[in-house]
């Protein structure tokens, strides 16, 4: 079910190492900074993808109807 690095014991080990390095007082600040970084990364990648999609779409010019009066 759990494969690779995201096994529960690995996550606990990573949390313990982070707690030892940063300490319990700095842990909320580290989480807040990581959240801001992730949010900014998502915003940047989504805007880049939107611009790329906009460039790929062909520009469709609507045909104008001409009315001739006689």
Secondary structure as GFF3:
##gff-version 3
##sequence-region A 1 70
A	DSSP	three_ten_helix	4	6	.	.	.	ID=ss1
A	DSSP	alpha_helix	8	56	.	.	.	ID=ss2
###
